[in-house]
Amino acid sequence: MNEPTSTGGTGTMGDKGGRGGMGAMLNCTAAERRLQRFLDQELTDDEAAEVQMHLEQCENCRSRFRFEAGLRRLVRQGGRQEAAPESLRARVQQLLQRRRASP
């Protein structure tokens, strides 16, 4: 799954929100409420665009987004199982075959 990205913007908006050039901008509280669903790609296109626009303008929320996205990547990576080396797998197979062959 490709996660949403947030780039650009240099200003901060705090909790004041404001109006962007393209219409009403979410305030930080509203953006934060939508952040998890944004990361899960569960928002409508319009809602996702509003969050994206806010993240492009708000350094604080963008920082939070990056933290949450990074945390999700770490959790996914930590949950992966490592494959056993081929030599170990071959040895286990041999032992299992011997055990099956023994009465």
Z-matrix of the N, CA and C atoms (Angstrom, degrees):
N
C 1 1.459
C 2 1.521 1 108.29
N 3 1.276 2 116.84 1 132.19
C 4 1.451 3 121.61 2 174.69
C 5 1.510 4 108.64 3 -86.85
N 6 1.313 5 115.33 4 128.49
C 7 1.455 6 118.87 5 -179.93
C 8 1.510 7 110.26 6 -85.79
N 9 1.317 8 117.31 7 153.06
C 10 1.462 9 120.18 8 175.90
C 11 1.517 10 109.61 9 -59.58
N 12 1.297 11 116.06 10 153.29
C 13 1.451 12 119.96 11 178.59
C 14 1.510 13 109.52 12 -118.23
N 15 1.294 14 115.41 13 157.61
C 16 1.453 15 120.82 14 176.92
C 17 1.512 16 107.98 15 -137.40
N 18 1.322 17 115.79 16 118.75
C 19 1.458 18 119.98 17 178.76
C 20 1.511 19 109.55 18 -135.71
N 21 1.291 20 114.93 19 165.50
C 22 1.457 21 120.33 20 173.69
C 23 1.506 22 112.79 21 84.51
N 24 1.334 23 114.02 22 -177.77
C 25 1.462 24 120.56 23 178.08
C 26 1.508 25 112.22 24 75.00
N 27 1.318 26 115.35 25 141.79
C 28 1.455 27 118.94 26 177.53
C 29 1.513 28 112.30 27 -130.17
N 30 1.307 29 118.14 28 -15.25
C 31 1.462 30 120.41 29 -176.18
C 32 1.502 31 112.27 30 -85.03
N 33 1.326 32 115.47 31 165.64
C 34 1.453 33 121.13 32 173.21
C 35 1.505 34 107.86 33 -116.69
N 36 1.337 35 114.99 34 150.89
C 37 1.451 36 118.47 35 -177.22
C 38 1.519 37 112.27 36 -122.56
N 39 1.336 38 116.54 37 -8.83
C 40 1.462 39 118.55 38 -178.58
C 41 1.510 40 110.12 39 55.73
N 42 1.331 41 118.84 40 -144.10
C 43 1.451 42 122.28 41 178.12
C 44 1.516 43 112.06 42 -96.28
N 45 1.315 44 117.60 43 10.43
C 46 1.458 45 120.08 44 -175.05
C 47 1.511 46 112.91 45 -80.68
N 48 1.361 47 117.62 46 -24.16
C 49 1.459 48 119.12 47 -178.35
C 50 1.504 49 108.83 48 68.43
N 51 1.300 50 117.06 49 -134.03
C 52 1.442 51 119.39 50 179.98
C 53 1.496 52 109.67 51 134.14
N 54 1.311 53 115.63 52 -171.26
C 55 1.450 54 120.13 53 179.46
C 56 1.516 55 107.98 54 -118.96
N 57 1.330 56 115.34 55 131.23
C 58 1.457 57 120.22 56 175.63
C 59 1.511 58 108.92 57 -89.96
N 60 1.322 59 115.89 58 178.58
C 61 1.438 60 120.49 59 179.81
C 62 1.517 61 113.18 60 -67.65
N 63 1.348 62 117.58 61 -17.19
C 64 1.454 63 120.89 62 -174.58
C 65 1.519 64 112.36 63 -111.40
N 66 1.297 65 119.95 64 17.16
C 67 1.458 66 120.82 65 179.80
C 68 1.507 67 110.71 66 128.04
N 69 1.328 68 115.70 67 -169.68
C 70 1.460 69 121.26 68 -176.77
C 71 1.519 70 110.47 69 -65.33
N 72 1.321 71 115.68 70 137.23
C 73 1.453 72 122.51 71 179.50
C 74 1.519 73 108.43 72 -103.17
N 75 1.330 74 115.81 73 141.57
C 76 1.456 75 119.72 74 175.02
C 77 1.518 76 109.54 75 -63.88
N 78 1.332 77 116.28 76 147.95
C 79 1.460 78 117.89 77 170.04
C 80 1.523 79 108.07 78 -87.25
N 81 1.311 80 117.61 79 172.63
C 82 1.464 81 121.85 80 -175.18
C 83 1.528 82 112.45 81 -61.19
N 84 1.315 83 116.75 82 -39.23
C 85 1.461 84 119.94 83 -179.39
C 86 1.522 85 111.00 84 -62.79
N 87 1.322 86 116.89 85 -45.85
C 88 1.465 87 120.85 86 179.57
C 89 1.531 88 110.81 87 -66.90
N 90 1.317 89 117.63 88 -39.92
C 91 1.466 90 121.02 89 178.74
C 92 1.521 91 110.60 90 -63.90
N 93 1.327 92 116.53 91 -42.51
C 94 1.462 93 119.98 92 -179.61
C 95 1.529 94 111.40 93 -65.15
N 96 1.332 95 116.65 94 -37.21
C 97 1.470 96 119.69 95 177.40
C 98 1.526 97 111.65 96 -61.97
N 99 1.316 98 117.03 97 -29.52
C 100 1.469 99 121.14 98 -177.98
C 101 1.523 100 113.47 99 -94.65
N 102 1.308 101 117.83 100 -6.05
C 103 1.455 102 121.03 101 -170.62
C 104 1.528 103 113.38 102 -59.10
N 105 1.319 104 118.16 103 -47.33
C 106 1.468 105 120.23 104 -178.16
C 107 1.519 106 111.77 105 -63.86
N 108 1.327 107 115.89 106 -41.30
C 109 1.474 108 119.12 107 177.45
C 110 1.523 109 110.42 108 -68.44
N 111 1.329 110 117.85 109 -32.00
C 112 1.459 111 122.01 110 174.88
C 113 1.526 112 110.10 111 -63.07
N 114 1.328 113 116.39 112 -47.16
C 115 1.456 114 121.08 113 178.51
C 116 1.524 115 111.67 114 -63.34
N 117 1.314 116 117.04 115 -33.58
C 118 1.469 117 121.94 116 179.02
C 119 1.524 118 112.15 117 -83.43
N 120 1.315 119 116.98 118 -1.22
C 121 1.465 120 123.89 119 -178.21
C 122 1.529 121 111.28 120 56.67
N 123 1.328 122 115.13 121 44.24
C 124 1.455 123 121.79 122 -179.17
C 125 1.527 124 113.04 123 -106.28
N 126 1.316 125 117.98 124 2.01
C 127 1.464 126 121.11 125 179.94
C 128 1.522 127 110.12 126 -87.14
N 129 1.330 128 115.54 127 157.13
C 130 1.455 129 119.14 128 171.55
C 131 1.521 130 107.87 129 -66.23
N 132 1.307 131 116.75 130 166.19
C 133 1.466 132 119.74 131 178.49
C 134 1.520 133 111.37 132 -58.98
N 135 1.338 134 116.62 133 -41.08
C 136 1.467 135 119.94 134 179.69
C 137 1.526 136 111.81 135 -65.80
N 138 1.327 137 117.29 136 -43.22
C 139 1.466 138 120.42 137 179.08
C 140 1.523 139 110.91 138 -64.09
N 141 1.336 140 116.04 139 -43.06
C 142 1.468 141 120.12 140 179.38
C 143 1.530 142 110.56 141 -62.71
N 144 1.322 143 116.41 142 -39.57
C 145 1.474 144 120.16 143 178.66
C 146 1.523 145 110.79 144 -63.95
N 147 1.328 146 117.38 145 -38.57
C 148 1.470 147 120.71 146 178.21
C 149 1.526 148 110.77 147 -64.21
N 150 1.334 149 116.34 148 -44.34
C 151 1.466 150 119.93 149 179.02
C 152 1.522 151 109.46 150 -64.61
N 153 1.330 152 117.28 151 -44.89
C 154 1.461 153 121.22 152 179.92
C 155 1.530 154 110.69 153 -58.95
N 156 1.322 155 116.22 154 -43.34
C 157 1.464 156 120.55 155 -179.94
C 158 1.530 157 110.15 156 -62.78
N 159 1.325 158 116.79 157 -41.96
C 160 1.463 159 120.47 158 179.24
C 161 1.533 160 109.60 159 -63.82
N 162 1.328 161 117.05 160 -44.70
C 163 1.461 162 120.25 161 -179.08
C 164 1.524 163 112.04 162 -62.77
N 165 1.311 164 116.69 163 -32.77
C 166 1.460 165 119.97 164 178.40
C 167 1.525 166 111.69 165 -69.30
N 168 1.317 167 117.86 166 -22.71
C 169 1.469 168 121.83 167 -176.95
C 170 1.524 169 113.82 168 -103.39
N 171 1.320 170 117.92 169 -18.88
C 172 1.467 171 120.88 170 -170.85
C 173 1.531 172 111.19 171 -117.73
N 174 1.312 173 116.37 172 109.28
C 175 1.463 174 121.73 173 -178.89
C 176 1.530 175 111.68 174 -62.90
N 177 1.324 176 117.98 175 -39.94
C 178 1.469 177 120.72 176 -179.38
C 179 1.519 178 111.55 177 -61.80
N 180 1.314 179 116.77 178 -47.61
C 181 1.465 180 120.47 179 -179.31
C 182 1.524 181 110.95 180 -70.29
N 183 1.323 182 116.70 181 -35.20
C 184 1.463 183 120.58 182 177.64
C 185 1.527 184 109.48 183 -63.60
N 186 1.316 185 117.13 184 -39.97
C 187 1.458 186 121.50 185 177.28
C 188 1.531 187 110.36 186 -62.90
N 189 1.313 188 116.53 187 -42.57
C 190 1.471 189 121.04 188 178.17
C 191 1.525 190 110.41 189 -63.42
N 192 1.351 191 116.19 190 -42.90
C 193 1.459 192 121.15 191 177.39
C 194 1.526 193 110.50 192 -57.86
N 195 1.326 194 116.72 193 -48.11
C 196 1.469 195 120.50 194 -179.19
C 197 1.520 196 111.16 195 -61.36
N 198 1.337 197 116.73 196 -40.98
C 199 1.462 198 120.57 197 178.21
C 200 1.527 199 110.30 198 -60.91
N 201 1.328 200 116.45 199 -50.28
C 202 1.475 201 120.98 200 -177.65
C 203 1.524 202 111.26 201 -63.23
N 204 1.336 203 117.33 202 -42.49
C 205 1.465 204 120.92 203 178.85
C 206 1.528 205 110.41 204 -63.80
N 207 1.333 206 116.64 205 -41.76
C 208 1.460 207 120.82 206 177.89
C 209 1.511 208 112.49 207 -64.79
N 210 1.318 209 116.61 208 -40.69
C 211 1.454 210 120.81 209 177.70
C 212 1.518 211 110.74 210 -61.63
N 213 1.310 212 116.94 211 -42.60
C 214 1.465 213 120.44 212 178.05
C 215 1.527 214 111.19 213 -61.38
N 216 1.334 215 116.88 214 -41.44
C 217 1.468 216 119.73 215 178.25
C 218 1.529 217 110.73 216 -61.90
N 219 1.329 218 116.87 217 -43.62
C 220 1.462 219 120.12 218 179.47
C 221 1.519 220 112.12 219 -62.74
N 222 1.310 221 117.03 220 -41.10
C 223 1.465 222 120.73 221 179.12
C 224 1.528 223 109.95 222 -63.66
N 225 1.338 224 116.51 223 -43.99
C 226 1.474 225 119.68 224 178.81
C 227 1.518 226 110.81 225 -62.29
N 228 1.328 227 116.97 226 -43.62
C 229 1.461 228 120.30 227 -178.96
C 230 1.517 229 111.45 228 -66.66
N 231 1.313 230 116.80 229 -38.91
C 232 1.459 231 120.86 230 -179.15
C 233 1.513 232 112.68 231 -69.22
N 234 1.302 233 117.05 232 -23.52
C 235 1.462 234 121.33 233 -178.78
C 236 1.509 235 114.00 234 -85.81
N 237 1.316 236 117.39 235 -6.07
C 238 1.464 237 120.35 236 179.89
C 239 1.516 238 110.34 237 -75.88
N 240 1.318 239 115.19 238 141.44
C 241 1.451 240 119.66 239 177.36
C 242 1.519 241 109.06 240 -92.16
N 243 1.280 242 114.79 241 137.12
C 244 1.457 243 120.77 242 176.52
C 245 1.525 244 107.93 243 -81.85
N 246 1.305 245 116.87 244 140.10
C 247 1.463 246 121.22 245 175.57
C 248 1.521 247 108.93 246 -78.76
N 249 1.308 248 115.60 247 140.79
C 250 1.458 249 120.28 248 177.25
C 251 1.523 250 108.89 249 -68.22
N 252 1.330 251 116.86 250 148.35
C 253 1.468 252 119.37 251 176.76
C 254 1.535 253 110.11 252 -58.85
N 255 1.316 254 115.74 253 149.15
C 256 1.468 255 120.75 254 -177.59
C 257 1.523 256 111.22 255 -57.35
N 258 1.324 257 117.62 256 -38.93
C 259 1.472 258 120.17 257 -179.29
C 260 1.527 259 111.23 258 -62.49
N 261 1.306 260 118.09 259 -40.02
C 262 1.458 261 121.39 260 178.08
C 263 1.522 262 110.45 261 -68.01
N 264 1.311 263 117.06 262 -42.89
C 265 1.464 264 120.28 263 179.56
C 266 1.529 265 110.69 264 -61.65
N 267 1.333 266 116.90 265 -41.58
C 268 1.471 267 120.98 266 179.20
C 269 1.524 268 110.50 267 -63.82
N 270 1.313 269 116.36 268 -41.35
C 271 1.480 270 120.07 269 179.92
C 272 1.528 271 111.55 270 -64.64
N 273 1.327 272 116.54 271 -42.95
C 274 1.468 273 120.92 272 177.71
C 275 1.524 274 109.69 273 -62.33
N 276 1.330 275 118.05 274 -42.34
C 277 1.461 276 121.10 275 178.50
C 278 1.535 277 110.76 276 -60.45
N 279 1.330 278 116.70 277 -43.21
C 280 1.468 279 120.53 278 178.56
C 281 1.524 280 110.82 279 -61.40
N 282 1.322 281 116.23 280 -44.43
C 283 1.467 282 119.65 281 179.95
C 284 1.528 283 111.33 282 -63.58
N 285 1.307 284 116.84 283 -40.12
C 286 1.470 285 120.48 284 177.96
C 287 1.523 286 111.36 285 -65.16
N 288 1.320 287 117.44 286 -40.47
C 289 1.451 288 120.67 287 179.13
C 290 1.521 289 111.21 288 -65.63
N 291 1.325 290 117.15 289 -41.01
C 292 1.465 291 121.31 290 176.99
C 293 1.525 292 110.56 291 -62.58
N 294 1.303 293 115.19 292 -41.56
C 295 1.477 294 119.47 293 -178.57
C 296 1.526 295 110.36 294 -65.14
N 297 1.326 296 117.12 295 -41.08
C 298 1.469 297 121.32 296 179.00
C 299 1.529 298 110.91 297 -66.23
N 300 1.336 299 116.45 298 -35.00
C 301 1.452 300 120.86 299 -178.40
C 302 1.525 301 112.08 300 -74.93
N 303 1.314 302 118.79 301 -23.93
C 304 1.472 303 123.12 302 179.78
C 305 1.525 304 109.24 303 -81.24
N 306 1.383 305 115.01 304 137.70
C 307 1.479 306 118.54 305 177.84
C 308 1.489 307 114.45 306 -71.77
